[in-house]
């Protein structure tokens, strides 16, 4: 049987990225006759051998000439592999995809994980005067080039409204959780361990998590906080380290380094509560945090900012304790921490709920 070669490519995401590797690529690799390769940023740890070939790029800083060269290296690898289907997840690789379509007739798919233009416009990654120019350039590229793509995946439902120019050829494929078989939580009996996982940034609420943990620990020394994830901005990381200086009950894992997903799952396994609080911002409005699906799938109780769609998802399982992070009622919160959670199994929060639909959608490009 002829192998149908599929490449998933990224510039900033590591070759072990949860969505690209554990979800999309792993699902594709299950199909007999598919040969799957991932090209991406070097991973912090080597994954166990599987059916997926991984090609790491050279390391580079996010804002450097190395990032531009990374796109060229992705192109060189694609020219060697000549995939029948190419799935890219960043605007950096839109032109690379078009080149592959012109040269080899490759079917190309754009997996939109972020509203990149809006992120540039509303986050401090770039100097303020540059943001409108860069955001406009990214949006122009997407608007001009996505009509040349065979399909578009959207990681968030809200992108259907935010990116109307892709709606006619898009399908929503949410970042639902992949949980290992026989996963069981085992929080400490003598502590109340809070967990903050994933991207470490002001926009993801890391400073609200630190502030809440400090206030709660002042009233109950059994409270501790574990922060685990990657921080892209050095200035933000320094601010985090300054905020937790002298707080022996707060532990930081990762920070300036990518963290393997297995290590994040270990933090979830040993936590008492997970914290989800995104301060209101244009670039996060309407989004469903990946870790919300992950906490629900792992049955980790959640200290939750009362965003209506998040509350609705948690309500049927009694999974969350709602918190006003700007003005928390600390005595009430402390009293609630010992109350039982998860009176029902959360529904439609795991990747298998999306997998069959994804494979069926992809198959039409490989006929």
C-alpha positions as semicolon CSV with decimal commas, in nm:
position;residue;x (nm);y (nm);z (nm)
1;X;0,000;0,000;0,000
2;X;0,128;0,346;-0,091
3;X;0,199;0,562;0,211
4;X;0,019;0,898;0,217
5;X;0,275;1,141;0,358
6;X;0,143;1,410;0,597
7;X;0,356;1,688;0,749
8;X;0,254;1,906;1,042
9;X;0,481;2,210;1,067
10;X;0,535;2,491;1,313
11;X;0,795;2,755;1,388
12;X;0,742;2,828;1,759
13;X;0,561;2,515;1,874
14;X;0,787;2,226;1,982
15;X;0,777;1,893;1,798
16;X;0,600;1,751;2,105
17;X;0,336;2,029;2,120
18;X;0,018;1,893;2,275
19;X;-0,222;1,989;1,993
20;X;0,013;1,923;1,703
21;X;0,169;1,601;1,837
22;X;-0,054;1,438;2,099
23;X;-0,379;1,524;1,920
24;X;-0,357;1,584;1,544
25;X;-0,046;1,380;1,460
26;X;-0,124;1,093;1,696
27;X;-0,475;1,063;1,553
28;X;-0,342;1,065;1,196
29;X;-0,074;0,807;1,277
30;X;-0,346;0,560;1,382
31;X;-0,475;0,547;1,025
32;X;-0,324;0,267;0,819
33;X;-0,138;0,408;0,522
34;X;-0,065;0,751;0,669
35;X;0,301;0,846;0,723
36;X;0,320;1,139;0,967
37;X;0,606;1,384;1,023
38;X;0,623;1,685;1,258
39;X;0,860;1,977;1,197
40;X;0,891;2,224;1,484
41;X;1,091;2,386;1,758
42;X;1,321;2,151;1,956
43;X;1,141;1,978;2,242
44;X;1,258;2,005;2,605
45;X;1,271;1,626;2,625
46;X;1,278;1,345;2,372
47;X;0,943;1,165;2,340
48;X;0,915;0,790;2,356
49;X;0,947;0,619;2,017
50;X;0,620;0,606;1,821
51;X;0,494;0,605;1,464
52;X;0,560;0,977;1,415
53;X;0,883;1,115;1,270
54;X;0,993;1,441;1,435
55;X;1,232;1,692;1,279
56;X;1,343;1,963;1,525
57;X;1,455;2,301;1,394
58;X;1,753;2,491;1,531
59;X;1,688;2,696;1,843
60;X;1,632;3,070;1,808
61;X;1,490;3,365;2,001
62;X;1,127;3,452;1,930
63;X;1,215;3,798;1,801
64;X;1,522;3,732;1,587
65;X;1,650;3,661;1,238
66;X;1,652;3,296;1,348
67;X;1,272;3,295;1,336
68;X;1,282;3,402;0,970
69;X;1,541;3,135;0,893
70;X;1,321;2,873;1,065
71;X;1,055;2,920;0,795
72;X;1,322;2,858;0,529
73;X;1,430;2,539;0,709
74;X;1,070;2,418;0,720
75;X;1,049;2,479;0,345
76;X;1,372;2,285;0,281
77;X;1,240;1,987;0,478
78;X;0,907;1,998;0,295
79;X;1,086;2,005;-0,041
80;X;1,263;1,682;0,060
81;X;0,955;1,511;0,204
82;X;0,707;1,624;-0,065
83;X;0,399;1,567;0,156
84;X;0,054;1,511;0,007
85;X;-0,094;1,708;0,297
86;X;0,073;1,993;0,486
87;X;-0,082;2,132;0,806
88;X;0,073;2,453;0,943
89;X;-0,023;2,638;1,259
90;X;0,138;2,981;1,225
91;X;0,120;3,272;0,984
92;X;0,500;3,241;0,942
93;X;0,440;2,937;0,721
94;X;0,160;3,060;0,496
95;X;0,395;3,138;0,206
96;X;0,584;2,810;0,263
97;X;0,251;2,629;0,225
98;X;0,164;2,809;-0,098
99;X;0,507;2,722;-0,244
100;X;0,443;2,352;-0,170
101;X;0,104;2,369;-0,336
102;X;0,250;2,532;-0,650
103;X;0,547;2,293;-0,681
104;X;0,390;1,961;-0,580
105;X;0,014;2,008;-0,573
106;X;0,025;1,960;-0,194
107;X;-0,308;1,991;-0,013
108;X;-0,258;2,262;0,250
109;X;-0,443;2,325;0,578
110;X;-0,405;2,622;0,815
111;X;-0,459;2,525;1,180
112;X;-0,543;2,855;1,349
113;X;-0,460;2,818;1,717
114;X;-0,455;3,191;1,791
115;X;-0,597;3,512;1,648
116;X;-0,240;3,619;1,578
117;X;-0,312;3,975;1,462
118;X;-0,523;4,045;1,769
119;X;-0,254;3,899;1,996
120;X;0,008;4,130;1,844
121;X;-0,219;4,430;1,880
122;X;-0,314;4,374;2,244
123;X;-0,007;4,218;2,409
124;X;0,331;4,376;2,494
125;X;0,540;4,139;2,280
126;X;0,624;4,427;2,042
127;X;0,681;4,800;2,093
128;X;0,348;4,986;2,090
129;X;0,416;5,189;1,769
130;X;0,495;4,866;1,581
131;X;0,189;4,670;1,686
132;X;-0,068;4,810;1,438
133;X;0,179;4,770;1,150
134;X;0,272;4,409;1,237
135;X;-0,086;4,312;1,319
136;X;-0,201;4,461;0,988
137;X;0,069;4,270;0,798
138;X;-0,029;3,939;0,959
139;X;-0,398;3,996;0,892
140;X;-0,325;4,098;0,531
141;X;-0,125;3,777;0,475
142;X;-0,406;3,566;0,618
143;X;-0,674;3,749;0,420
144;X;-0,483;3,718;0,091
145;X;-0,344;3,365;0,131
146;X;-0,604;3,157;0,317
147;X;-0,830;3,148;0,006
148;X;-0,550;2,940;-0,151
149;X;-0,568;2,683;0,131
150;X;-0,781;2,371;0,095
151;X;-0,907;2,389;0,453
152;X;-0,880;2,577;0,783
153;X;-0,898;2,437;1,136
154;X;-1,012;2,671;1,415
155;X;-0,907;2,593;1,772
156;X;-1,178;2,824;1,912
157;X;-1,545;2,873;1,822
158;X;-1,507;3,250;1,861
159;X;-1,269;3,258;1,562
160;X;-1,565;3,196;1,331
161;X;-1,680;3,551;1,407
162;X;-1,335;3,705;1,451
163;X;-1,203;3,564;1,120
164;X;-1,503;3,568;0,883
165;X;-1,279;3,542;0,574
166;X;-1,201;3,175;0,658
167;X;-1,552;3,070;0,754
168;X;-1,646;2,909;0,421
169;X;-1,368;2,647;0,440
170;X;-1,320;2,614;0,816
171;X;-1,413;2,360;1,081
172;X;-1,390;2,414;1,458
173;X;-1,163;2,160;1,626
174;X;-1,136;2,251;1,992
175;X;-0,837;2,182;2,216
176;X;-1,001;1,914;2,424
177;X;-0,790;1,710;2,664
178;X;-0,571;1,406;2,614
179;X;-0,547;1,216;2,941
180;X;-0,323;0,908;2,978
181;X;-0,488;0,576;3,055
182;X;-0,509;0,496;3,425
183;X;-0,451;0,861;3,521
184;X;-0,543;0,915;3,887
185;X;-0,508;1,226;4,096
186;X;-0,330;1,204;4,430
187;X;-0,325;1,542;4,608
188;X;-0,135;1,575;4,937
189;X;-0,333;1,499;5,252
190;X;-0,160;1,763;5,465
191;X;-0,159;2,052;5,214
192;X;-0,396;2,244;4,989
193;X;-0,194;2,267;4,670
194;X;-0,307;2,516;4,408
195;X;-0,182;2,479;4,051
196;X;-0,135;2,734;3,774
197;X;-0,037;2,564;3,448
198;X;0,034;2,665;3,090
199;X;0,143;2,996;2,941
200;X;0,282;3,236;3,202
201;X;0,174;3,588;3,111
202;X;-0,020;3,879;3,250
203;X;-0,303;3,795;3,009
204;X;-0,337;3,440;3,145
205;X;-0,376;3,557;3,505
206;X;-0,052;3,438;3,663
207;X;-0,029;3,745;3,886
208;X;-0,388;3,701;4,007
209;X;-0,298;3,342;4,097
210;X;0,009;3,457;4,293
211;X;-0,187;3,726;4,475
212;X;-0,466;3,486;4,572
213;X;-0,220;3,223;4,698
214;X;-0,038;3,481;4,908
215;X;-0,361;3,603;5,068
216;X;-0,485;3,251;5,139
217;X;-0,151;3,135;5,279
218;X;-0,153;3,429;5,518
219;X;-0,476;3,288;5,666
220;X;-0,391;2,919;5,627
221;X;-0,023;2,813;5,602
222;X;-0,132;2,482;5,443
223;X;-0,200;2,669;5,118
224;X;0,074;2,643;4,855
225;X;0,098;2,722;4,485
226;X;0,280;2,546;4,201
227;X;0,330;2,753;3,885
228;X;0,438;2,549;3,583
229;X;0,473;2,661;3,222
230;X;0,668;2,873;2,978
231;X;0,705;3,252;2,987
232;X;0,795;3,402;2,648
233;X;0,886;3,749;2,778
234;X;1,192;3,793;2,998
235;X;1,049;4,107;3,161
236;X;0,735;3,917;3,265
237;X;0,941;3,629;3,404
238;X;1,149;3,871;3,612
239;X;0,825;4,023;3,742
240;X;0,695;3,677;3,837
241;X;1,016;3,593;4,019
242;X;1,002;3,925;4,202
243;X;0,637;3,867;4,301
244;X;0,714;3,526;4,456
245;X;1,049;3,619;4,612
246;X;1,057;3,500;4,974
247;X;0,737;3,295;4,930
248;X;0,858;2,946;5,017
249;X;0,503;2,815;4,960
250;X;0,517;2,910;4,590
251;X;0,715;2,696;4,344
252;X;0,800;2,794;3,986
253;X;0,873;2,521;3,729
254;X;0,982;2,610;3,378
255;X;0,967;2,984;3,328
256;X;1,242;3,037;3,073
257;X;1,215;2,680;2,939
258;X;0,943;2,480;2,768
259;X;0,790;2,222;2,999
260;X;0,697;1,868;2,883
261;X;0,325;1,800;2,894
262;X;0,389;1,493;3,110
263;X;0,531;1,722;3,378
264;X;0,224;1,946;3,364
265;X;0,003;1,639;3,404
266;X;0,207;1,542;3,710
267;X;0,133;1,883;3,862
268;X;-0,238;1,831;3,790
269;X;-0,219;1,484;3,943
270;X;-0,082;1,618;4,272
271;X;-0,287;1,940;4,294
272;X;-0,590;2,009;4,509
273;X;-0,726;2,290;4,289
274;X;-0,637;2,442;3,954
275;X;-0,662;2,817;3,899
276;X;-0,819;2,969;3,586
277;X;-0,841;3,347;3,572
278;X;-0,791;3,544;3,251
279;X;-0,814;3,921;3,312
280;X;-1,058;4,074;3,061
281;X;-0,873;4,154;2,736
282;X;-0,972;4,180;2,367
283;X;-0,741;3,898;2,256
284;X;-0,870;3,643;2,509
285;X;-1,240;3,735;2,504
286;X;-1,461;3,441;2,411
287;X;-1,182;3,184;2,424
288;X;-1,203;2,850;2,602
289;X;-0,876;2,784;2,790
290;X;-0,722;2,449;2,699
291;X;-0,647;2,389;3,065
292;X;-1,018;2,414;3,145
293;X;-1,078;2,103;2,937
294;X;-0,770;1,944;3,091
295;X;-0,870;2,011;3,451
296;X;-1,222;1,883;3,386
297;X;-1,098;1,568;3,214
298;X;-0,860;1,501;3,505
299;X;-1,134;1,591;3,758
300;X;-0,919;1,858;3,918
301;X;-1,140;2,102;4,114
302;X;-1,112;2,456;3,979
303;X;-1,092;2,805;4,128
304;X;-1,265;2,980;3,839
305;X;-1,315;3,334;3,720
306;X;-1,694;3,359;3,658
307;X;-1,685;3,374;3,277
308;X;-2,034;3,253;3,177
309;X;-1,925;2,995;2,915
310;X;-1,667;2,849;3,153
311;X;-1,919;2,836;3,439
312;X;-2,170;2,660;3,214
313;X;-1,915;2,395;3,113
314;X;-1,830;2,325;3,478
315;X;-2,179;2,345;3,624
316;X;-2,317;2,000;3,544
317;X;-2,020;1,830;3,710
318;X;-2,001;2,072;4,006
319;X;-1,635;2,112;3,916
320;X;-1,563;2,476;4,003
321;X;-1,560;2,721;4,288
322;X;-1,626;3,072;4,154
323;X;-1,383;3,340;4,267
324;X;-1,375;3,717;4,228
325;X;-0,999;3,740;4,187
326;X;-1,000;4,119;4,218
327;X;-1,182;4,113;4,552
328;X;-1,192;3,755;4,687
329;X;-1,406;3,669;4,990
330;X;-1,122;3,486;5,164
331;X;-1,308;3,341;5,468
332;X;-1,584;3,207;5,242
333;X;-1,328;3,071;4,997
334;X;-1,130;2,893;5,268
335;X;-1,448;2,734;5,403
336;X;-1,538;2,609;5,053
337;X;-1,200;2,449;4,980
338;X;-1,291;2,139;5,179
339;X;-1,629;2,093;5,012
340;X;-1,659;1,795;4,771
341;X;-1,646;1,859;4,396
342;X;-1,728;1,651;4,088
343;X;-2,067;1,505;4,168
344;X;-2,087;1,396;3,801
345;X;-1,850;1,303;3,518
346;X;-1,774;1,600;3,287
347;X;-1,895;1,542;2,931
348;X;-1,744;1,632;2,592
349;X;-1,412;1,756;2,729
350;X;-1,169;1,498;2,587
351;X;-0,996;1,468;2,249
352;X;-1,178;1,148;2,139
353;X;-1,487;1,368;2,112
354;X;-1,309;1,556;1,831
355;X;-1,087;1,285;1,681
356;X;-1,336;1,102;1,457
357;X;-1,465;1,429;1,313
358;X;-1,107;1,545;1,245
359;X;-1,006;1,224;1,067
360;X;-1,319;1,227;0,855
361;X;-1,254;1,591;0,757
362;X;-0,888;1,524;0,670
363;X;-0,967;1,216;0,463
364;X;-1,132;1,427;0,191
365;X;-0,790;1,584;0,114
366;X;-0,626;1,243;0,065
367;X;-0,868;1,079;-0,175
